[in-house]
Amino acid sequence: MKQKELLRSQIEEERRKLDDMLACGTTVEEAYGQSLVVDTLIEQYMEL
């Protein structure tokens, strides 16, 4: 269960980074790369 909580925390942090990137007008490539990080963490979370 602790691993799932850690992943949830990581997902929230990475989503904040993505939101900040979008608010700052980052490039599409950078935003896409960050969204892939978030997606990967969500997939790991769902597998637990």
PDB file with SEQRES, HELIX, SHEET and CRYST1 records, atoms N, CA, C and O in Angstrom:
SEQRES   1 A   48  MET LYS GLN LYS GLU LEU LEU ARG SER GLN ILE GLU GLU          
SEQRES   2 A   48  GLU ARG ARG LYS LEU ASP ASP MET LEU ALA CYS GLY THR          
SEQRES   3 A   48  THR VAL GLU GLU ALA TYR GLY GLN SER LEU VAL VAL ASP          
SEQRES   4 A   48  THR LEU ILE GLU GLN TYR MET GLU LEU                          
HELIX    1 AA1 LYS A    2  ALA A   23  1                                  22    
HELIX    2 AA2 VAL A   28  GLU A   47  1                                  20    
CRYST1    1.000    1.000    1.000  90.00  90.00  90.00 P 1           1          
ATOM      1  N   MET A   1       0.825  -1.203   0.000  1.00  0.00           N  
ATOM      2  CA  MET A   1       0.000   0.000   0.000  1.00  0.00           C  
ATOM      3  C   MET A   1       0.866   1.262   0.000  1.00  0.00           C  
ATOM      4  O   MET A   1       0.502   2.268  -0.609  1.00  0.00           O  
ATOM      5  N   LYS A   2       1.985   1.207   0.669  1.00  0.00           N  
ATOM      6  CA  LYS A   2       2.863   2.366   0.723  1.00  0.00           C  
ATOM      7  C   LYS A   2       3.353   2.757  -0.676  1.00  0.00           C  
ATOM      8  O   LYS A   2       3.493   3.940  -0.984  1.00  0.00           O  
ATOM      9  N   GLN A   3       3.611   1.755  -1.515  1.00  0.00           N  
ATOM     10  CA  GLN A   3       4.073   2.028  -2.874  1.00  0.00           C  
ATOM     11  C   GLN A   3       3.000   2.780  -3.659  1.00  0.00           C  
ATOM     12  O   GLN A   3       3.312   3.682  -4.437  1.00  0.00           O  
ATOM     13  N   LYS A   4       1.761   2.414  -3.457  1.00  0.00           N  
ATOM     14  CA  LYS A   4       0.665   3.074  -4.159  1.00  0.00           C  
ATOM     15  C   LYS A   4       0.550   4.533  -3.715  1.00  0.00           C  
ATOM     16  O   LYS A   4       0.305   5.413  -4.540  1.00  0.00           O  
ATOM     17  N   GLU A   5       0.722   4.790  -2.440  1.00  0.00           N  
ATOM     18  CA  GLU A   5       0.684   6.163  -1.933  1.00  0.00           C  
ATOM     19  C   GLU A   5       1.843   6.979  -2.489  1.00  0.00           C  
ATOM     20  O   GLU A   5       1.673   8.148  -2.834  1.00  0.00           O  
ATOM     21  N   LEU A   6       3.012   6.371  -2.577  1.00  0.00           N  
ATOM     22  CA  LEU A   6       4.177   7.054  -3.135  1.00  0.00           C  
ATOM     23  C   LEU A   6       3.940   7.400  -4.607  1.00  0.00           C  
ATOM     24  O   LEU A   6       4.253   8.506  -5.046  1.00  0.00           O  
ATOM     25  N   LEU A   7       3.396   6.467  -5.352  1.00  0.00           N  
ATOM     26  CA  LEU A   7       3.097   6.720  -6.762  1.00  0.00           C  
ATOM     27  C   LEU A   7       2.077   7.843  -6.917  1.00  0.00           C  
ATOM     28  O   LEU A   7       2.210   8.692  -7.798  1.00  0.00           O  
ATOM     29  N   ARG A   8       1.067   7.846  -6.066  1.00  0.00           N  
ATOM     30  CA  ARG A   8       0.057   8.898  -6.130  1.00  0.00           C  
ATOM     31  C   ARG A   8       0.690  10.270  -5.895  1.00  0.00           C  
ATOM     32  O   ARG A   8       0.348  11.252  -6.553  1.00  0.00           O  
ATOM     33  N   SER A   9       1.603  10.310  -4.959  1.00  0.00           N  
ATOM     34  CA  SER A   9       2.311  11.541  -4.656  1.00  0.00           C  
ATOM     35  C   SER A   9       3.156  11.996  -5.856  1.00  0.00           C  
ATOM     36  O   SER A   9       3.190  13.179  -6.195  1.00  0.00           O  
ATOM     37  N   GLN A  10       3.827  11.044  -6.480  1.00  0.00           N  
ATOM     38  CA  GLN A  10       4.640  11.350  -7.655  1.00  0.00           C  
ATOM     39  C   GLN A  10       3.773  11.844  -8.810  1.00  0.00           C  
ATOM     40  O   GLN A  10       4.147  12.774  -9.524  1.00  0.00           O  
ATOM     41  N   ILE A  11       2.624  11.218  -8.985  1.00  0.00           N  
ATOM     42  CA  ILE A  11       1.700  11.635 -10.048  1.00  0.00           C  
ATOM     43  C   ILE A  11       1.270  13.085  -9.831  1.00  0.00           C  
ATOM     44  O   ILE A  11       1.270  13.890 -10.762  1.00  0.00           O  
ATOM     45  N   GLU A  12       0.907  13.403  -8.599  1.00  0.00           N  
ATOM     46  CA  GLU A  12       0.476  14.768  -8.296  1.00  0.00           C  
ATOM     47  C   GLU A  12       1.594  15.777  -8.577  1.00  0.00           C  
ATOM     48  O   GLU A  12       1.343  16.845  -9.135  1.00  0.00           O  
ATOM     49  N   GLU A  13       2.823  15.437  -8.191  1.00  0.00           N  
ATOM     50  CA  GLU A  13       3.959  16.334  -8.418  1.00  0.00           C  
ATOM     51  C   GLU A  13       4.222  16.529  -9.909  1.00  0.00           C  
ATOM     52  O   GLU A  13       4.429  17.652 -10.368  1.00  0.00           O  
ATOM     53  N   GLU A  14       4.213  15.437 -10.654  1.00  0.00           N  
ATOM     54  CA  GLU A  14       4.473  15.528 -12.095  1.00  0.00           C  
ATOM     55  C   GLU A  14       3.348  16.261 -12.819  1.00  0.00           C  
ATOM     56  O   GLU A  14       3.597  16.951 -13.808  1.00  0.00           O  
ATOM     57  N   ARG A  15       2.124  16.122 -12.344  1.00  0.00           N  
ATOM     58  CA  ARG A  15       1.002  16.859 -12.951  1.00  0.00           C  
ATOM     59  C   ARG A  15       1.149  18.349 -12.688  1.00  0.00           C  
ATOM     60  O   ARG A  15       0.855  19.168 -13.559  1.00  0.00           O  
ATOM     61  N   ARG A  16       1.607  18.705 -11.482  1.00  0.00           N  
ATOM     62  CA  ARG A  16       1.859  20.121 -11.181  1.00  0.00           C  
ATOM     63  C   ARG A  16       2.912  20.684 -12.125  1.00  0.00           C  
ATOM     64  O   ARG A  16       2.780  21.800 -12.626  1.00  0.00           O  
ATOM     65  N   LYS A  17       3.959  19.897 -12.362  1.00  0.00           N  
ATOM     66  CA  LYS A  17       5.007  20.325 -13.301  1.00  0.00           C  
ATOM     67  C   LYS A  17       4.416  20.552 -14.685  1.00  0.00           C  
ATOM     68  O   LYS A  17       4.720  21.547 -15.343  1.00  0.00           O  
ATOM     69  N   LEU A  18       3.571  19.625 -15.123  1.00  0.00           N  
ATOM     70  CA  LEU A  18       2.932  19.753 -16.435  1.00  0.00           C  
ATOM     71  C   LEU A  18       2.054  20.994 -16.491  1.00  0.00           C  
ATOM     72  O   LEU A  18       2.099  21.743 -17.467  1.00  0.00           O  
ATOM     73  N   ASP A  19       1.263  21.215 -15.459  1.00  0.00           N  
ATOM     74  CA  ASP A  19       0.417  22.408 -15.409  1.00  0.00           C  
ATOM     75  C   ASP A  19       1.255  23.681 -15.482  1.00  0.00           C  
ATOM     76  O   ASP A  19       0.900  24.623 -16.191  1.00  0.00           O  
ATOM     77  N   ASP A  20       2.362  23.707 -14.751  1.00  0.00           N  
ATOM     78  CA  ASP A  20       3.255  24.867 -14.776  1.00  0.00           C  
ATOM     79  C   ASP A  20       3.858  25.073 -16.161  1.00  0.00           C  
ATOM     80  O   ASP A  20       3.966  26.200 -16.645  1.00  0.00           O  
ATOM     81  N   MET A  21       4.243  23.983 -16.782  1.00  0.00           N  
ATOM     82  CA  MET A  21       4.819  24.065 -18.124  1.00  0.00           C  
ATOM     83  C   MET A  21       3.806  24.660 -19.101  1.00  0.00           C  
ATOM     84  O   MET A  21       4.150  25.513 -19.919  1.00  0.00           O  
ATOM     85  N   LEU A  22       2.563  24.208 -19.011  1.00  0.00           N  
ATOM     86  CA  LEU A  22       1.531  24.710 -19.919  1.00  0.00           C  
ATOM     87  C   LEU A  22       1.228  26.180 -19.644  1.00  0.00           C  
ATOM     88  O   LEU A  22       0.977  26.949 -20.572  1.00  0.00           O  
ATOM     89  N   ALA A  23       1.250  26.567 -18.383  1.00  0.00           N  
ATOM     90  CA  ALA A  23       0.970  27.957 -18.017  1.00  0.00           C  
ATOM     91  C   ALA A  23       2.083  28.889 -18.495  1.00  0.00           C  
ATOM     92  O   ALA A  23       1.835  30.057 -18.795  1.00  0.00           O  
ATOM     93  N   CYS A  24       3.299  28.374 -18.564  1.00  0.00           N  
ATOM     94  CA  CYS A  24       4.448  29.201 -18.969  1.00  0.00           C  
ATOM     95  C   CYS A  24       4.644  29.234 -20.477  1.00  0.00           C  
ATOM     96  O   CYS A  24       5.529  29.931 -20.972  1.00  0.00           O  
ATOM     97  N   GLY A  25       3.846  28.506 -21.191  1.00  0.00           N  
ATOM     98  CA  GLY A  25       3.964  28.509 -22.649  1.00  0.00           C  
ATOM     99  C   GLY A  25       5.141  27.693 -23.152  1.00  0.00           C  
ATOM    100  O   GLY A  25       5.789  28.070 -24.128  1.00  0.00           O  
ATOM    101  N   THR A  26       5.419  26.586 -22.496  1.00  0.00           N  
ATOM    102  CA  THR A  26       6.513  25.717 -22.922  1.00  0.00           C  
ATOM    103  C   THR A  26       6.211  25.125 -24.302  1.00  0.00           C  
ATOM    104  O   THR A  26       5.088  25.213 -24.797  1.00  0.00           O  
ATOM    105  N   THR A  27       7.213  24.534 -24.899  1.00  0.00           N  
ATOM    106  CA  THR A  27       7.012  23.971 -26.237  1.00  0.00           C  
ATOM    107  C   THR A  27       6.114  22.740 -26.169  1.00  0.00           C  
ATOM    108  O   THR A  27       5.981  22.098 -25.128  1.00  0.00           O  
ATOM    109  N   VAL A  28       5.515  22.439 -27.287  1.00  0.00           N  
ATOM    110  CA  VAL A  28       4.633  21.275 -27.377  1.00  0.00           C  
ATOM    111  C   VAL A  28       5.415  19.996 -27.081  1.00  0.00           C  
ATOM    112  O   VAL A  28       4.907  19.095 -26.414  1.00  0.00           O  
ATOM    113  N   GLU A  29       6.630  19.920 -27.569  1.00  0.00           N  
ATOM    114  CA  GLU A  29       7.453  18.725 -27.367  1.00  0.00           C  
ATOM    115  C   GLU A  29       7.743  18.499 -25.889  1.00  0.00           C  
ATOM    116  O   GLU A  29       7.673  17.370 -25.403  1.00  0.00           O  
ATOM    117  N   GLU A  30       8.069  19.575 -25.174  1.00  0.00           N  
ATOM    118  CA  GLU A  30       8.365  19.457 -23.747  1.00  0.00           C  
ATOM    119  C   GLU A  30       7.109  19.059 -22.963  1.00  0.00           C  
ATOM    120  O   GLU A  30       7.165  18.210 -22.073  1.00  0.00           O  
ATOM    121  N   ALA A  31       6.001  19.671 -23.299  1.00  0.00           N  
ATOM    122  CA  ALA A  31       4.739  19.350 -22.622  1.00  0.00           C  
ATOM    123  C   ALA A  31       4.337  17.906 -22.909  1.00  0.00           C  
ATOM    124  O   ALA A  31       3.858  17.203 -22.019  1.00  0.00           O  
ATOM    125  N   TYR A  32       4.528  17.474 -24.126  1.00  0.00           N  
ATOM    126  CA  TYR A  32       4.204  16.092 -24.482  1.00  0.00           C  
ATOM    127  C   TYR A  32       5.085  15.120 -23.710  1.00  0.00           C  
ATOM    128  O   TYR A  32       4.601  14.105 -23.209  1.00  0.00           O  
ATOM    129  N   GLY A  33       6.363  15.423 -23.611  1.00  0.00           N  
ATOM    130  CA  GLY A  33       7.274  14.573 -22.855  1.00  0.00           C  
ATOM    131  C   GLY A  33       6.853  14.463 -21.401  1.00  0.00           C  
ATOM    132  O   GLY A  33       6.894  13.380 -20.816  1.00  0.00           O  
ATOM    133  N   GLN A  34       6.448  15.585 -20.817  1.00  0.00           N  
ATOM    134  CA  GLN A  34       5.998  15.563 -19.425  1.00  0.00           C  
ATOM    135  C   GLN A  34       4.689  14.789 -19.287  1.00  0.00           C  
ATOM    136  O   GLN A  34       4.485  14.092 -18.293  1.00  0.00           O  
ATOM    137  N   SER A  35       3.813  14.904 -20.260  1.00  0.00           N  
ATOM    138  CA  SER A  35       2.552  14.155 -20.186  1.00  0.00           C  
ATOM    139  C   SER A  35       2.808  12.651 -20.267  1.00  0.00           C  
ATOM    140  O   SER A  35       2.067  11.866 -19.677  1.00  0.00           O  
ATOM    141  N   LEU A  36       3.844  12.248 -20.987  1.00  0.00           N  
ATOM    142  CA  LEU A  36       4.205  10.830 -21.034  1.00  0.00           C  
ATOM    143  C   LEU A  36       4.695  10.342 -19.680  1.00  0.00           C  
ATOM    144  O   LEU A  36       4.418   9.208 -19.289  1.00  0.00           O  
ATOM    145  N   VAL A  37       5.420  11.189 -18.967  1.00  0.00           N  
ATOM    146  CA  VAL A  37       5.869  10.844 -17.609  1.00  0.00           C  
ATOM    147  C   VAL A  37       4.650  10.602 -16.716  1.00  0.00           C  
ATOM    148  O   VAL A  37       4.590   9.616 -15.981  1.00  0.00           O  
ATOM    149  N   VAL A  38       3.688  11.512 -16.793  1.00  0.00           N  
ATOM    150  CA  VAL A  38       2.470  11.379 -15.988  1.00  0.00           C  
ATOM    151  C   VAL A  38       1.713  10.110 -16.375  1.00  0.00           C  
ATOM    152  O   VAL A  38       1.266   9.367 -15.502  1.00  0.00           O  
ATOM    153  N   ASP A  39       1.569   9.861 -17.651  1.00  0.00           N  
ATOM    154  CA  ASP A  39       0.859   8.668 -18.125  1.00  0.00           C  
ATOM    155  C   ASP A  39       1.517   7.385 -17.623  1.00  0.00           C  
ATOM    156  O   ASP A  39       0.830   6.451 -17.208  1.00  0.00           O  
ATOM    157  N   THR A  40       2.837   7.342 -17.660  1.00  0.00           N  
ATOM    158  CA  THR A  40       3.565   6.160 -17.208  1.00  0.00           C  
ATOM    159  C   THR A  40       3.323   5.910 -15.724  1.00  0.00           C  
ATOM    160  O   THR A  40       3.106   4.772 -15.308  1.00  0.00           O  
ATOM    161  N   LEU A  41       3.362   6.970 -14.930  1.00  0.00           N  
ATOM    162  CA  LEU A  41       3.111   6.827 -13.502  1.00  0.00           C  
ATOM    163  C   LEU A  41       1.677   6.371 -13.223  1.00  0.00           C  
ATOM    164  O   LEU A  41       1.443   5.560 -12.327  1.00  0.00           O  
ATOM    165  N   ILE A  42       0.732   6.890 -13.984  1.00  0.00           N  
ATOM    166  CA  ILE A  42      -0.661   6.478 -13.818  1.00  0.00           C  
ATOM    167  C   ILE A  42      -0.828   5.006 -14.161  1.00  0.00           C  
ATOM    168  O   ILE A  42      -1.547   4.286 -13.470  1.00  0.00           O  
ATOM    169  N   GLU A  43      -0.173   4.555 -15.218  1.00  0.00           N  
ATOM    170  CA  GLU A  43      -0.247   3.137 -15.589  1.00  0.00           C  
ATOM    171  C   GLU A  43       0.315   2.264 -14.472  1.00  0.00           C  
ATOM    172  O   GLU A  43      -0.264   1.231 -14.137  1.00  0.00           O  
ATOM    173  N   GLN A  44       1.445   2.678 -13.896  1.00  0.00           N  
ATOM    174  CA  GLN A  44       2.036   1.921 -12.792  1.00  0.00           C  
ATOM    175  C   GLN A  44       1.072   1.884 -11.602  1.00  0.00           C  
ATOM    176  O   GLN A  44       0.919   0.847 -10.957  1.00  0.00           O  
ATOM    177  N   TYR A  45       0.436   2.992 -11.321  1.00  0.00           N  
ATOM    178  CA  TYR A  45      -0.514   3.083 -10.212  1.00  0.00           C  
ATOM    179  C   TYR A  45      -1.682   2.127 -10.423  1.00  0.00           C  
ATOM    180  O   TYR A  45      -2.113   1.441  -9.496  1.00  0.00           O  
ATOM    181  N   MET A  46      -2.184   2.091 -11.640  1.00  0.00           N  
ATOM    182  CA  MET A  46      -3.338   1.249 -11.939  1.00  0.00           C  
ATOM    183  C   MET A  46      -2.992  -0.246 -11.873  1.00  0.00           C  
ATOM    184  O   MET A  46      -3.863  -1.072 -11.603  1.00  0.00           O  
ATOM    185  N   GLU A  47      -1.742  -0.585 -12.114  1.00  0.00           N  
ATOM    186  CA  GLU A  47      -1.330  -1.987 -12.095  1.00  0.00           C  
ATOM    187  C   GLU A  47      -1.202  -2.539 -10.671  1.00  0.00           C  
ATOM    188  O   GLU A  47      -1.191  -3.753 -10.468  1.00  0.00           O  
ATOM    189  N   LEU A  48      -1.106  -1.634  -9.687  1.00  0.00           N  
ATOM    190  CA  LEU A  48      -0.968  -2.101  -8.299  1.00  0.00           C  
ATOM    191  C   LEU A  48      -2.294  -2.518  -7.715  1.00  0.00           C  
ATOM    192  O   LEU A  48      -2.355  -2.936  -6.558  1.00  0.00           O  
TER     193      LEU A  48                                                      
END                                                                             
